[in-house]
Amino acid sequence: MKVALLISTYNWPEALNVVLKSVTEQSQLPDEILIADDGSGPETKAVIENFKKASSIPVTHYWHEDKGFRKSSVLNKTLALSNSDYIIQVDGDCILHKDFIKDHIEHAGKGVYLFGSRVNIKPESVAAVLTNKIFQFSVFSGNVKNKTRNLRIPFLRDMYKEKPHFSRKLRGCNLSFWKKDFVEVNGYNEDIEGWGREDSELVLRMLNKGVKGKRLRYGGIVYHIYHPEKSKSNLDRNDRIQQLTISEKLSWCENGIDKYINKTA
């Protein structure tokens, strides 16, 4: 299978630079890297261009104009450009454990999406992590919290099974799925704008379609770089969209990826 690493980003080039450094040190590399850029400035573009020049694998940078938080839209547009079979998704503020991609690939199963945990980097450590480009954190590192989440134990990791119901442990910054399953529910719902619910609403439609979820615990680790919370002004509206998906058991959204796939076909 062909595997793509999908990274979403917005105007934090210092963080993205460290994340991309962690990609180069993966024990198993993806077949392509997709960067979904929600309207960042030239500093982010420069980081990506430098990375592309040094990368041994193809890098696609999709940018659209900054018109507010439109993560669902830019993810759909970027994924429409890919012909990979399997998508591993992270945020541009999440550094990858060296076996992150390997863990997701090894546990990819037909009709299953995977979701992993994140280890939080302490606020007081962020400046040092970014300045010194730190991308490896031992279990005993003083730079991180949630130390039990930083344990990679394959024996325990392999005990988790797929389940047909939603888990509140799901995080869009550590998620993987088959592109076929993604397209069959029409991808991200672009009616969801602003922070919140884009990932959970997508997964709920996948579950309604019959795709099962499997937790990646003790593996598939990412390190979230602390930052102040984004505005949640649209959260009530996004909650209503998600609640409709739940109550109506929807497996399709009208405003999704299909319009971009048809254009690029």
C-alpha positions as CSV (number, residue, x, y, z in Angstrom):
1,M,0.0,0.0,0.0
2,K,1.1,3.6,-0.6
3,V,1.2,5.7,2.6
4,A,0.9,9.5,2.9
5,L,1.7,11.5,6.0
6,L,-0.7,14.5,6.2
7,I,0.4,17.5,8.2
8,S,-1.9,20.5,8.8
9,T,-0.3,23.8,9.6
10,Y,-1.1,27.5,10.2
11,N,1.4,30.2,10.9
12,W,3.8,28.5,13.3
13,P,6.9,27.9,11.2
14,E,9.2,27.3,14.2
15,A,7.0,24.4,15.3
16,L,6.6,23.0,11.8
17,N,10.3,23.0,11.4
18,V,10.8,20.7,14.4
19,V,7.9,18.5,13.3
20,L,9.5,18.1,9.8
21,K,12.8,17.3,11.4
22,S,11.1,14.4,13.4
23,V,9.7,13.1,10.1
24,T,13.2,12.8,8.6
25,E,14.2,10.6,11.5
26,Q,11.4,8.1,11.2
27,S,12.3,4.4,11.4
28,Q,9.9,3.9,8.5
29,L,9.2,6.7,6.0
30,P,5.9,7.4,4.2
31,D,5.7,7.3,0.4
32,E,4.7,11.0,0.3
33,I,4.2,14.0,2.6
34,L,1.2,16.2,2.3
35,I,1.2,19.6,4.0
36,A,-2.3,21.2,4.3
37,D,-1.7,25.0,4.9
38,D,-4.7,27.0,6.1
39,G,-3.3,30.3,4.9
40,S,0.1,30.7,6.5
41,G,2.6,33.5,5.6
42,P,5.9,33.4,3.7
43,E,7.9,32.2,6.7
44,T,6.0,28.9,6.7
45,K,6.4,28.6,2.9
46,A,10.2,29.0,3.3
47,V,10.4,26.2,5.9
48,I,8.5,23.9,3.6
49,E,10.6,24.8,0.5
50,N,13.8,24.1,2.4
51,F,12.4,20.8,3.6
52,K,11.3,19.8,0.0
53,K,14.8,20.5,-1.3
54,A,16.3,18.1,1.3
55,S,13.6,15.5,1.2
56,S,14.1,12.1,-0.4
57,I,10.4,11.6,-0.9
58,P,7.7,13.7,-2.6
59,V,6.3,16.7,-0.7
60,T,3.0,18.4,-1.7
61,H,2.3,21.8,-0.1
62,Y,-1.3,22.9,-0.6
63,W,-2.0,26.5,0.5
64,H,-5.3,28.4,0.4
65,E,-6.1,32.0,1.4
66,D,-6.4,32.8,5.1
67,K,-10.2,33.4,5.6
68,G,-10.3,32.1,9.2
69,F,-10.1,28.6,10.6
70,R,-10.9,26.4,7.6
71,K,-9.1,23.2,8.5
72,S,-11.8,20.9,7.1
73,S,-11.5,22.6,3.7
74,V,-7.8,22.6,3.4
75,L,-7.5,19.0,4.5
76,N,-10.0,17.9,1.8
77,K,-8.3,20.0,-0.9
78,T,-4.9,18.5,0.0
79,L,-6.1,14.9,0.2
80,A,-7.8,15.2,-3.2
81,L,-4.3,15.6,-4.7
82,S,-3.0,12.3,-3.3
83,N,-3.3,8.9,-4.7
84,S,-2.1,7.2,-1.6
85,D,-4.1,4.3,-0.2
86,Y,-3.5,5.1,3.5
87,I,-3.4,8.5,5.3
88,I,-1.6,9.2,8.6
89,Q,-2.7,12.5,9.9
90,V,-1.0,14.9,12.4
91,D,-1.0,18.5,13.2
92,G,1.9,20.9,12.6
93,D,2.4,21.3,16.3
94,C,3.0,17.6,17.0
95,I,6.5,16.1,17.0
96,L,6.6,12.5,16.0
97,H,8.2,9.6,18.0
98,K,10.7,7.9,15.7
99,D,8.4,4.8,15.4
100,F,5.2,6.8,14.9
101,I,4.7,6.0,11.2
102,K,5.9,2.4,11.6
103,D,3.3,1.8,14.4
104,H,0.4,3.2,12.3
105,I,1.4,1.2,9.2
106,E,1.8,-2.1,11.2
107,H,-1.6,-1.7,12.7
108,A,-3.5,-0.6,9.6
109,G,-6.4,-2.9,9.0
110,K,-9.1,-3.0,6.4
111,G,-12.2,-1.1,7.5
112,V,-10.5,0.3,10.5
113,Y,-9.2,3.7,11.5
114,L,-6.5,4.2,14.2
115,F,-6.3,6.9,16.8
116,G,-3.4,7.5,19.2
117,S,-2.5,9.6,22.2
118,R,-0.4,12.7,22.5
119,V,2.2,13.5,25.1
120,N,2.1,17.2,26.1
121,I,5.3,19.3,26.1
122,K,5.4,21.6,29.1
123,P,4.7,25.3,28.5
124,E,8.0,26.2,30.1
125,S,9.9,23.9,27.8
126,V,8.5,25.1,24.5
127,A,11.1,27.8,23.8
128,A,14.0,25.4,24.4
129,V,12.4,22.7,22.2
130,L,11.9,25.1,19.3
131,T,15.2,26.9,19.6
132,N,17.3,23.7,20.0
133,K,15.0,21.7,17.6
134,I,14.5,18.9,20.2
135,F,12.5,16.1,18.6
136,Q,13.3,13.1,20.9
137,F,11.9,12.7,24.4
138,S,12.8,9.9,26.7
139,V,10.3,8.5,29.2
140,F,12.2,10.4,31.9
141,S,12.4,13.7,30.0
142,G,11.7,16.8,32.1
143,N,10.2,18.5,29.0
144,V,7.0,16.5,28.9
145,K,4.0,15.6,31.0
146,N,1.8,12.5,30.7
147,K,4.8,10.3,31.0
148,T,2.8,7.0,30.8
149,R,1.7,8.0,27.3
150,N,5.4,8.1,26.3
151,L,5.8,4.4,26.9
152,R,6.2,2.4,23.7
153,I,5.5,-1.2,24.6
154,P,4.7,-3.3,21.5
155,F,3.3,-6.2,23.6
156,L,0.7,-4.0,25.3
157,R,0.1,-2.0,22.1
158,D,-0.9,-5.1,20.2
159,M,-3.6,-6.1,22.8
160,Y,-6.0,-3.3,21.7
161,K,-8.8,-4.4,19.4
162,E,-11.1,-2.5,17.0
163,K,-14.4,-1.4,18.3
164,P,-17.6,-0.1,16.5
165,H,-18.2,2.9,18.8
166,F,-16.8,6.3,19.3
167,S,-14.0,6.9,21.8
168,R,-13.5,10.2,23.6
169,K,-9.8,9.5,23.4
170,L,-9.8,10.4,19.7
171,R,-7.6,13.2,18.6
172,G,-7.2,14.5,15.1
173,C,-3.6,15.2,15.7
174,N,-2.9,11.4,15.8
175,L,-5.3,9.7,13.4
176,S,-5.0,7.3,10.4
177,F,-7.5,5.8,7.9
178,W,-7.9,4.4,4.5
179,K,-8.5,7.0,1.8
180,K,-11.2,4.8,0.4
181,D,-13.1,4.9,3.7
182,F,-12.6,8.7,3.9
183,V,-13.9,9.3,0.4
184,E,-16.9,7.1,0.9
185,V,-18.2,9.4,3.7
186,N,-17.2,12.5,1.6
187,G,-14.3,13.5,3.8
188,Y,-14.3,16.4,6.2
189,N,-17.5,18.4,6.5
190,E,-16.7,21.9,5.4
191,D,-19.7,23.3,7.1
192,I,-17.6,22.9,10.2
193,E,-15.4,26.1,10.5
194,G,-13.5,27.4,13.5
195,W,-12.0,25.2,16.2
196,G,-13.6,21.9,17.1
197,R,-15.4,18.8,16.1
198,E,-14.1,18.4,12.5
199,D,-12.3,15.2,13.4
200,S,-14.9,13.6,15.7
201,E,-17.7,14.4,13.2
202,L,-15.7,12.7,10.4
203,V,-15.1,9.6,12.5
204,L,-18.7,9.4,13.6
205,R,-19.7,9.2,9.9
206,M,-17.1,6.5,9.3
207,L,-18.6,4.6,12.3
208,N,-22.1,5.0,10.9
209,K,-20.7,3.6,7.6
210,G,-19.4,0.5,9.4
211,V,-15.7,1.4,9.8
212,K,-14.4,0.5,13.2
213,G,-11.9,2.4,15.4
214,K,-8.8,1.0,17.1
215,R,-6.8,2.8,19.7
216,L,-3.0,3.0,19.4
217,R,-1.9,2.9,23.0
218,Y,1.8,2.2,23.9
219,G,2.7,3.1,20.3
220,G,2.0,5.8,17.6
221,I,3.2,8.5,20.0
222,V,3.2,12.3,19.2
223,Y,4.5,15.2,21.4
224,H,2.2,18.2,21.4
225,I,3.9,21.6,21.5
226,Y,2.0,23.7,24.0
227,H,0.3,26.9,22.7
228,P,-2.6,29.0,24.0
229,E,-6.0,27.7,23.1
230,K,-7.6,28.9,19.8
231,S,-11.0,30.7,19.8
232,K,-14.0,28.4,20.4
233,S,-16.5,30.9,19.1
234,N,-17.9,28.5,16.5
235,L,-18.0,25.5,18.8
236,D,-21.8,25.7,19.5
237,R,-22.5,25.6,15.8
238,N,-20.1,22.8,15.2
239,D,-21.6,20.9,18.1
240,R,-25.0,21.1,16.4
241,I,-23.6,19.7,13.2
242,Q,-22.1,16.8,15.0
243,Q,-25.2,16.2,17.0
244,L,-27.2,15.9,13.7
245,T,-24.7,13.3,12.5
246,I,-25.3,11.3,15.7
247,S,-29.1,11.6,15.8
248,E,-29.6,11.0,12.1
249,K,-26.8,8.4,11.9
250,L,-25.4,10.2,8.9
251,S,-22.6,8.6,6.9
252,W,-22.3,11.3,4.3
253,C,-21.9,15.1,4.4
254,E,-23.0,17.3,1.5
255,N,-20.2,19.8,1.7
256,G,-17.1,17.5,1.4
257,I,-14.2,16.3,-0.7
258,D,-16.2,15.1,-3.7
259,K,-16.1,18.5,-5.5
260,Y,-12.3,18.5,-5.5
261,I,-12.0,14.9,-6.6
262,N,-14.3,15.6,-9.5
263,K,-12.3,18.6,-10.5
264,T,-8.9,16.8,-10.4
265,A,-10.2,13.5,-12.0
